[in-house]
Amino acid sequence: MRPDGKTAPSDLQLKIVLHGTRPPLWRRLVLPSDTSLGTLHDAIQVAFGWHGGHLHLFTDGSGRGYGNAARLTDIDLGFGRGVGDEDATALGDVLAEEGARLRYVYDFGDDWEHGITLEKTLPRPVRAERTVRCVGGRRADVPAEDIGGVSGLAEVLEFLDTPDGAGDGPYGELVAELRAAGYDPAAFDRDGITARLAQLTPDTVSGKAKPPAGDRAGRGGVRRLAAEDVALCTCGQCGVGDPVDAGVDGPAEDVPVLRPVTLAPQEDLVAAVRGVPLFDAALRLAAWCHEGRQVTAGRVLRPALAREAVEELQLWKLADDDSPYADAVARARALKSVRSAKDVAVLDDPWWLAVDGEMITISGGRAWGGAATDFAGEGLLAFWAATMDDLLEEVGETGVLDGWHGELGELTAQIADGLVGLLYDAPDDAWVDVDELRAQAREAGENGPAFDLFQALFAASFQELGEGLALLGAVECEPGDGDDSAESLRTLLNAMGGQELGGGSGTSSAASDRSWEDRRGHRMRLTPLGRYGLRAYLMECGVPAPLLGEYAEADAGSLLQGLLGYSPEEMRREVEGWLEHRSAADAAVGLLDACAGAGHEAAAKRAVAQPVLADLDEPRALRVLRKAADSDVEGCRQVAAATLGARLGAEAPSSPARAEEAGLWLLIDGLSVLAGAGETEELVRGFLENWNTAPEALEQRVDDLWRVEHPATAHVLAELGEGLRGVDRRLAKRMRTAANKAHSRR
């Protein structure tokens, strides 16, 4: 605070990632903390190349929505009484501390979702000009709107990379225009973006923002466009009733939700970074340059200084065993013949790492560095994570095998991308073994020349990715037996005579008969540092990567939503942490309140709530359950009655008939989620698993189901009637009859 009691002026450094893009398309912007969310909207439009013709919405970490109040009036976005006015909301109020997040969705049809993270709060001199500027980013602007969102963008870029791509298809004209204009998707024009942002005049918002009271966003905001939406949209393609995602219901359905993990303490992670040989060498180089070292016009050390650095700092320890720098005699000869520091690999890598990380700055023909202790804590960890991010982005774009392009290069990129997910999702300390992955593929019945080639590509990609990640301390690697996998791949390709991938039967017998069982392959596992870095990268890409314990202080609704997809053990650990922050009675009240409501989201929450409530045995919690079981609140009443009915003993007496009725209601309720999603096989499996009884007894229970007073009863029974045709035709017929009775009753 300033002496006059007013908040000192500051700027906020934000990283904004367009979710779902691979490699990630992102921008780093700096805006005044006292400007509005409306200014941030304008800045995002400029920075990503949007044209402003569609609706947009911000959602903060508490689920509150903000937007253009005039354009969003009376539009149901799932926020109850509406959204907050973005022009009256200060950026610093909704992003109040480093690490705070916002979500920004542009175009409710294409659903361009941007993740916004506050990276730093920067002091600003009182009389300094208030500006909006771009200080970093990756990839070119999105080339067009109304192309189907990130999936359409991926298709456009794929066509752009193919000589005869798109043709007369829906993207043909756009691809032709982009080619003619020389559009390069990898080109990031920071100067151009900054120049355009300079035309913005950031407004000033005084006082605290007033978010809409009580307007917490639900997840599951999929809705249908109303007439007002269509009237306000300028794309000309939206229609009344079209399903859209308001951007408040989490990731798209095709985005995998990974298992929740636990991260090491920050001090341990920082220590781990310092223990990575490459980073340790960069830190020691920075300290060595503390008083300034002469550099060439190419911004590298002069040859004599390069030789001195290698010996004095023992950088030769970074060399591979087969490098001339690994042997003292050979090293002396190699250093003596050095004509440029660029030719010294053991110096070049840590040098540019230090320069890019601003551990070393170059000015006046000299390199200036700080003491190793100057680079510590969050700054060092953030720099390591950025280096990891760069590696994974490069892998996702070009693959991991140097010199491989076209179809093979794309395939290695896909393989490496899949391996990243496997590594992250593996249990802590578990090895990911290339031999096990090969065996799984063989068990699936894969064979033939194309599969031999894929096996070789997979093994080579596995090895190269492991070596790259190990260089950063992200994985531990155990090398396999036999030849280098990349060299083996080249041998196989030579034997195939340069055929196209999947080229049929022309492969030689030596290649097709090659056995992988006679030698052990490579394996690797994530380090705690690697898990931290991979999680940061995956979240940048829009992939949910939850942390165990992150719901400890969340409300019950958020907890139940977050637990969807957790394993029983993960759920147990998360719930234990959540219960430590509240009494059993308060927990019961919150959980039961979250069970109220209609729709698939509410039904899914009810299914998760029951096992959580079952473990609450404190007397006051049981009183809450009894009161809820006697209430008129749908969903809440049934969960409470079923929970009490499942308890043993007299501490929670409940009418057996009422518990049975609640159980049937909840069965229909849970199955309605699968019926609504069209998951017929899962629906039938869920039904049969719930009633694992003889067919005759099961048929009798069908007569009980049509009487269940649930909005989805008729629909669920009709779907079961169709799905059971191939399982039990007699039961299927009874189910369809029951569905007709339920329809007639309604």
Secondary structure by P-SEA (a helix, b strand, c coil): cccccccccbbbbbbbbccccccbbbbbbbbbccccaaaaaaaaaaaaccccccccccccccccccccccccccccccccccccccccccccccccccccbbbbbccccccbbbbbbbcbbbbbcccccbbbbbcccccccccccccccaaaaaaaaaaaacccccccccaaaaaaaaaaaccccccccaaaaaaaaaabbbbbbccccccccccccccccbbbbcaaaaaacccccccccccccccccccccccccccccccccaaaaaaaaaacaaaaaaaaaaaaaccbbbbcccccccaaaaaaaaaccccccccccccccccaaaaaaaaaacccccccaaaaaaaaaaaaaccccccccbbbbccccccccaaaaaaaaaaaaaaaaaaaccccccccccaaaaaaaaaaaaaaaaaaaccccccccaaaaaaaaaaaccccaaaaaaaaaaaaaaaaaaaaaaaaccbbbbbbccccaaaaaaaaaaaaccccccccccccccccccccccbbbbbbbbcaaaaaaaaaaaaaaccccccccccccccaaaaaaaaccccaaaaaaaaaaaaaaccaaaaaaaaaaaaccccaaaaaaaaaaaaaaaacccaaaaaaaaaaaacccaaaaaaaaaaaaacccccccccaaaaaaaaaaaaaaaaaaaaaacaaaaaaaaaaaaccccaaaaaaaccccccccccaaaaaaaaaaaaaccccaaaaaaaaaaaaaaaaac
